[in-house]
């Protein structure tokens, strides 16, 4: 990693409901706790919820950047847990289906503001819509969150396949969330890795797994990152280990 350049990382998933946003904001918090300058951008443009999980009420969001020519620096919120946050809007159709010119305008704004950070996390929407794929291609690194659920595995594989076969990208990293047994994460990764190796000709990288933990839902209800609320919990420790692995590269 070039220490003088920001690292832009997408956090994606094949399907919703796998804990992607929770992982994104906790990774951002964990890296910020080690004196890294971190920006989290809510790129689930039509169904944004990072602001809810952080308990903040932004006055402006990325919709203002795209359609009202607001400076993205006016949109960024100081979270109080160490990292900065660029909110999006929710329930807005035009944000969920951006035209190419609008997407390029947003991408340019993110690229410009990224220069002030060490890490920029893009919390992208689930699936393989045009906007989701574009955000994944914009990022330097692509992290895919998956659970043991067979539909999650299938959808994550489908997303990687679509991006690889259309654009040739094959450097994906996997986080397995909500595991119930210590060896379950590596089993799920081995399953999805074997599919990629057999049918696509490449193997993703295993970043680690995060255990099912009641403290996760408690931290969400409290609208505060797990690694701050329950730093000694098993899931929090696992997230911190993954954050250290991200930084080590």
Secondary structure, DSSP 8 states (H G I E B T S, - for coil): --TTS-EEEEEE-SSSSSSHHHHHHHHHHHHHTTT--EEEEEE-TTB--HHHHHT---S--HHHHHHS---HHHH-EE-SSS-EEE---BS-HHHHT--HHHHHHHHHHHHHHHTT-SEEEEEE-SS--HHHHHHHHHSSEEEEEE-SSHHHHHHHHHHHHHHHHHH----EEEEEEEESSTTHHHHHHHHHHHHHHHHTS---EEEEEEE--HHHHHHHHTTS-HHHH-TTSHHHHHHHHHHHHHHH-
